[in-house]
Amino acid sequence: MKITGIELRRITMPLIAPFRTSFGTEHHRDTLLVRAVTPDTEGWGECAAMTAPLYSPEYTETAIDVLRRYLVPALSPHLAQAPFDINAVNRALRRYRGHQMAKSALETALLDAGLRTTGQSLGSYLGAAVPAVPCGVSVGIMSSVPELLDAVDDYVGQGYRRIKLKIEPGWDLAPVRAVRERFGPDLLLQADANAAYTLADAPHLAKLDPFDLLLIEQPLADDDLVQHAQLARRLSTPVCLDESVHSAEHAAAAITLGSCSIINIKPGRVGGYLEARRIHDLARAHGVAVWCGGMLETGIGRAANLALAALPGFTLPGDTSASSRYYTTDITAPFVLQDGHLPVPTGPGIGVEPIMELLDEVTVSTEWIPL
């Protein structure tokens, strides 16, 4: 299989409702899709970068620029041959530092195209162990506790197996207490701080311990594994890392230091699904639980995430929510919750394709890079 060109397609998807976290509020999803074209088929990947460098240093414009200037040209010698070697591709990409989300989108598009040629699903390729995965939902910061309770009630009614509450200083104890009191001890409940606290807040964060949370996610700065280890020793609530883990090496350091006992694996954040599988394998070997995080993906990214979340080490429900959690109309056939689960696509590659009429409606720009 020979890659003849790469398309960069930028789209804007309005969210059903604003999604607020400690680093800002999203009203729409500014997303870059990468399409890898061969003489016989094509593959799709979704970039997790946001419009602004808030969650991470990457943002949509930088992803487009680095793909155009460096990443795609660097792969020309590899992709112009048939068949290309995905491992050689990743070795070539490692020459360039950072830009994990751009690399992940490119890797996914190439994997999708390659697997479609052989007829193998991404889930089978990665080692999926189950046909469907349990789904959790992420609930943003809201204007009032009653509004939050109504939202959680709706998600519980839809069958979600786990509720994640976004928190920040001033919006933490009260909402967590209210949800726990309203829905009882059996609800799987966790909190996500998106690095909004410091170690000086440890006594305050310890006040979350009585609520029997599944975990507290990324409470401290993303570049500080040492203080996360100190915090973990002061809390009975398990500490989970998200933004701190960009590779299997970061995961190994965090496990060695005791910085976390759970890891949120986001393929975009770690540079792709092959690196995500490495982290899964490492964590599983050390008895560390993992789950699959989300970045408000369209059906393209959601399909690939479901393939990853079906690996045997993903023992906790992830942020692999239904399409209707974020979008009135998705760009693929919608993913619909079934008894709290979503099925893992079994078709070739990522198992879904964009509906071109819907995709064209939300497309802002396209750029073709021939090889």
C-alpha positions in Angstrom: 0.0 0.0 0.0 1.4 3.4 -1.1 0.2 6.7 0.4 -0.3 9.2 -2.4 -1.2 12.2 -0.2 -2.3 13.6 3.1 -5.3 15.9 3.5 -5.6 18.3 6.5 -9.2 19.1 7.1 -10.2 21.6 9.8 -13.8 21.5 11.0 -15.9 23.3 13.6 -18.5 21.4 15.6 -21.0 23.2 17.9 -21.4 21.6 21.3 -24.8 20.8 22.6 -24.0 22.9 25.7 -20.9 24.8 26.9 -18.3 22.6 28.5 -16.5 24.3 31.4 -13.3 23.1 33.1 -10.7 24.8 35.3 -8.8 26.0 32.2 -11.7 27.5 30.2 -15.1 27.0 28.5 -15.7 25.3 25.2 -18.7 26.3 23.1 -17.6 24.5 20.0 -14.9 22.0 19.0 -12.3 23.2 16.6 -10.9 20.0 15.2 -8.3 18.9 12.7 -8.9 15.7 10.8 -6.1 14.0 8.9 -6.9 11.9 5.8 -4.3 9.5 4.4 -5.1 8.5 0.8 -4.0 5.5 -1.2 -4.9 4.4 -4.7 -7.5 2.0 -3.3 -8.7 3.4 0.1 -8.2 6.1 2.7 -7.7 6.4 6.4 -8.8 9.0 9.0 -7.3 10.3 12.2 -8.5 13.0 14.6 -6.3 15.5 16.3 -7.1 16.1 20.0 -5.6 19.6 20.1 -7.8 22.5 21.2 -8.2 26.0 19.7 -5.9 27.5 22.3 -3.0 26.1 24.3 -4.9 25.6 27.5 -5.1 21.8 28.2 -1.6 21.4 26.6 0.9 23.5 24.7 -0.5 22.2 21.5 -3.4 23.9 19.6 -5.0 23.4 16.3 -2.9 25.9 14.4 0.4 24.4 15.6 -0.8 20.9 14.7 -1.6 22.1 11.1 1.8 23.9 10.8 4.0 21.1 12.1 2.2 18.5 10.0 2.6 20.7 6.9 6.2 21.8 7.5 7.8 18.8 9.2 5.9 15.6 10.0 4.4 14.8 6.6 7.5 15.8 4.6 9.7 13.7 6.9 7.6 10.6 6.1 7.6 11.0 2.4 10.5 8.4 1.9 8.5 5.9 4.0 5.0 6.5 2.7 5.8 6.6 -1.0 6.8 2.9 -0.8 4.5 0.0 -0.6 3.9 -1.3 1.9 5.0 1.3 4.5 6.2 0.2 8.0 4.2 2.0 10.8 7.1 1.4 13.2 9.5 3.1 10.8 7.1 5.9 10.5 7.0 6.4 14.3 10.8 6.3 14.5 11.0 9.0 11.9 8.4 11.1 13.9 10.4 10.9 17.1 13.1 13.1 15.6 10.7 16.0 16.2 10.1 16.9 19.8 6.6 17.2 21.2 3.5 17.7 19.0 2.1 14.5 20.3 -1.4 15.3 19.2 -0.4 16.0 15.6 1.7 12.8 15.5 -1.2 10.8 16.9 -3.6 12.1 14.2 -1.2 11.2 11.5 -0.4 7.8 12.9 -4.1 7.0 13.2 -4.9 8.0 9.6 -2.0 5.8 8.4 -3.1 2.8 10.6 -6.7 3.2 9.4 -5.6 3.2 5.8 -3.3 0.2 6.3 -5.7 -1.9 8.2 -8.5 -1.2 5.7 -6.2 -2.7 3.1 -5.8 -5.9 5.0 -9.3 -6.0 6.3 -8.3 -6.0 10.0 -10.0 -3.8 12.7 -8.0 -1.4 14.9 -9.4 -3.2 17.9 -8.1 -6.6 16.7 -4.8 -5.0 15.8 -4.3 -3.5 19.2 -5.5 -6.6 21.1 -9.1 -5.8 22.1 -10.5 -8.3 24.6 -14.2 -7.3 24.8 -16.9 -6.5 22.2 -18.2 -3.4 24.1 -16.8 -1.1 26.8 -18.5 0.5 29.8 -18.9 4.2 29.5 -18.5 7.1 31.8 -19.4 10.8 31.3 -17.5 14.0 32.1 -19.6 16.7 33.7 -18.3 20.3 33.4 -18.3 23.0 36.0 -21.8 24.5 36.3 -23.3 27.7 37.6 -25.1 26.0 40.5 -25.4 22.8 42.4 -29.0 22.3 41.5 -28.1 22.6 37.8 -25.3 20.0 38.3 -27.7 17.6 40.1 -30.1 17.8 37.2 -27.4 17.0 34.7 -26.0 14.1 36.7 -29.5 12.7 37.1 -30.0 12.8 33.4 -26.7 11.0 32.7 -27.4 8.3 35.4 -30.8 7.9 33.8 -29.2 7.3 30.4 -27.2 4.5 31.9 -23.7 5.9 32.2 -21.6 3.7 34.5 -19.4 6.4 36.0 -19.7 10.2 36.6 -16.7 12.5 36.5 -17.0 15.9 38.0 -14.8 18.8 36.8 -13.6 20.7 39.9 -11.5 23.8 40.7 -10.9 25.9 43.8 -14.3 27.1 45.0 -16.2 24.4 43.1 -15.1 21.1 44.7 -16.4 20.0 48.1 -20.0 21.3 47.7 -20.7 19.7 44.3 -19.0 16.4 45.2 -20.9 16.3 48.5 -24.2 17.1 46.8 -23.8 14.4 44.1 -22.7 11.7 46.6 -25.6 12.5 48.9 -28.2 12.6 46.1 -27.1 9.4 44.3 -25.7 7.3 47.1 -22.5 5.2 47.7 -23.0 2.9 44.7 -22.4 5.6 42.1 -18.9 5.4 40.6 -17.8 9.0 41.1 -14.5 10.8 40.4 -13.2 14.3 40.3 -11.0 16.0 37.7 -9.0 19.1 38.7 -7.0 19.6 35.4 -4.0 20.8 37.5 -6.0 23.5 39.3 -4.4 23.0 42.8 -1.0 23.1 44.5 0.5 20.9 47.2 -0.5 23.7 49.7 -4.1 22.6 49.0 -3.5 19.1 50.3 -5.4 19.6 53.6 -8.4 20.9 51.5 -8.2 18.1 49.0 -8.1 15.6 51.9 -11.6 16.8 52.7 -12.7 14.9 49.6 -11.7 11.6 51.1 -14.9 10.9 53.0 -16.9 10.9 49.7 -15.3 7.6 48.6 -14.3 8.8 45.2 -13.0 6.4 42.6 -10.1 8.8 42.1 -9.0 12.4 41.9 -7.5 13.2 38.5 -4.5 15.5 37.9 -4.8 17.6 41.0 -1.4 19.4 40.6 0.8 20.8 37.9 1.4 18.5 34.9 5.2 18.8 35.2 5.5 17.8 38.8 5.6 14.1 39.5 7.4 14.6 42.8 4.7 16.7 44.5 2.0 14.3 43.2 3.8 11.6 45.0 3.8 13.6 48.2 0.1 14.4 47.7 -0.7 10.7 47.1 0.7 9.8 50.5 -1.5 12.4 52.2 -4.8 11.3 50.6 -6.8 8.2 50.9 -8.5 9.0 47.5 -6.4 7.4 44.7 -4.5 9.9 42.6 -4.8 9.6 38.8 -2.5 11.3 36.3 -3.6 12.7 33.0 -1.6 15.7 31.7 1.6 14.5 33.4 1.9 11.3 31.3 3.1 11.9 27.7 4.8 8.6 27.1 5.5 5.2 28.5 8.7 6.6 30.1 6.6 9.2 31.9 4.3 6.5 33.1 7.2 4.4 34.4 8.6 7.4 36.3 5.2 8.1 37.8 4.7 4.5 38.9 8.2 4.3 40.3 7.8 7.6 42.3 4.4 6.6 43.6 2.9 9.7 41.9 -0.3 7.8 41.0 -2.1 4.5 41.3 -4.3 5.1 38.2 -3.5 6.5 34.7 -5.8 8.2 32.3 -4.6 7.2 28.8 -5.4 9.7 26.0 -3.9 8.6 22.7 -3.6 12.1 21.5 -1.7 13.2 24.6 0.8 10.4 24.3 1.5 10.5 20.6 -0.8 7.8 19.3 -2.4 4.4 19.8 0.8 2.4 19.7 2.3 4.4 22.5 -1.0 4.2 24.3 -0.8 0.4 24.1 2.8 0.6 25.5 1.5 2.5 28.5 -1.4 0.1 29.0 1.0 -2.9 28.9 3.4 -1.2 31.4 0.6 -0.2 33.8 -0.9 -3.7 33.6 2.4 -5.3 34.4 2.7 -3.1 37.6 -1.0 -3.6 38.7 -1.9 0.0 37.9 -5.4 0.6 36.6 -6.0 2.6 33.4 -8.9 4.1 31.6 -9.4 5.9 28.3 -9.8 9.7 28.5 -11.7 11.8 26.1 -11.2 15.2 24.3 -14.7 15.9 23.0 -14.0 13.6 20.0 -16.2 13.3 16.9 -17.1 9.8 15.8 -13.7 9.5 14.1 -11.8 9.8 17.3 -14.4 8.0 19.4 -14.2 4.9 17.2 -10.5 4.7 17.7 -10.7 5.3 21.4 -13.2 2.5 21.8 -10.8 0.1 20.1 -8.1 1.1 22.7 -10.5 1.0 25.7 -11.3 -2.7 24.8 -7.8 -3.8 25.8 -7.8 -6.0 29.0 -6.0 -3.5 31.3 -8.8 -0.9 30.9 -10.7 -1.9 34.0 -12.4 1.4 34.7 -15.1 3.1 32.6 -13.6 5.9 30.5 -14.8 9.1 28.8 -16.0 7.2 25.8 -19.4 8.8 25.9 -22.2 8.5 23.3 -22.1 11.0 20.4 -25.2 12.7 21.8 -23.2 13.8 24.9 -21.6 16.6 22.9 -23.1 16.8 19.4 -26.6 17.1 18.0 -25.3 15.6 14.8 -22.0 13.7 14.5 -19.9 13.5 11.3 -20.2 9.6 11.4 -23.1 7.4 12.2 -23.8 8.2 15.9 -22.5 6.0 18.7 -25.5 5.2 20.9 -25.3 4.0 24.5 -26.5 0.4 25.0 -27.0 -0.6 28.6 -24.2 1.7 29.7 -21.8 0.4 27.0 -20.7 1.3 23.5 -19.8 -1.4 21.0 -16.2 -1.6 19.7 -16.2 -1.2 15.9 -15.4 -4.4 14.1 -15.1 -3.1 10.5 -11.7 -2.6 8.9 -9.5 0.1 10.3 -11.2 2.3 12.9 -14.5 0.8 11.6 -16.3 4.0 10.7 -16.2 6.6 8.0 -17.4 10.2 7.9 -20.6 11.0 6.2 -19.3 13.4 3.6 -22.4 15.6 3.3 -22.3 16.2 7.1 -18.5 16.6 7.1 -18.6 19.2 4.3 -21.2 21.3 6.3 -18.8 21.7 9.2 -15.5 22.0 7.2 -13.7 25.3 7.6 -10.6 24.6 5.4 -8.8 21.8 3.6 -5.2 21.4 2.5 -3.7 18.7 0.3 -0.1 17.6 0.7 0.9 15.3 -2.1 3.6 12.6 -1.6 
